[in-house]
């Protein structure tokens, strides 16, 4: 698992940071060339996880409009928070303007076993998906059958914020919406549920996250800390 300090920030040893720096030094110059080789519909991003929250160390391609020094995605933040070590291959992702992509995240580990660098490959599959939809419509033998009752359309696994502010605001919006109660009508239990969701998403690893959550929920920053302590105590029980 990825170590965290008491305030929720990710921590790495000197050896782990050195290993990450070595991987970035070796792979960084290759990233733009790799993106070029894979074609204009592909973006390649190298994240130095030890540099949270400004993890983007190298990037090739322009699908998501990000640059070096930019933040991780919401999925990236969740995996970093959870200490994820397994590769994620071929999952669905989507940009803010609706570009659908096939993405893969490949993790590089320090000798300790901790993930310290992540290589992400994003490919625009919008035209292929539209072609597949046309082929399905032309070849289906049960066109009148609708989706299964109660089924929800597949939601994107991650989004691509271009700044830390938009990353934090987006995660906070989703957590508040997930409770299903307007903030002005929320009771303590609702607000604790929001904080629990935010914590699971890795929100509190971001700079200024406690203040942002306190402002949105209409409570003090000390109340947010109290909610986090209550949640930790429940986990220990």
Secondary structure, 3 states (H helix, E strand, C coil): CCCECCCCCECCCHHHHHHHHHHHHHHHHHHHHHHHHHCCCEEEEEEEHHHCCCCEEEEECCCCCCCCCCCCCHHHHHHHHHCCCCCEEEEEEECCCCCEEEEEEEEEECCCCCEEEEEEEEEECHHHHHHHHHHHHHHCCCCCCCCCCCCCCCCCCCCCCCCHHHHHHHHHHHHHHHHCCCHHHCCHHHHHHHHHHHHHCCHHHCCCHHHHHHHHHCCCHHHHHHHHHHHHHHHHC
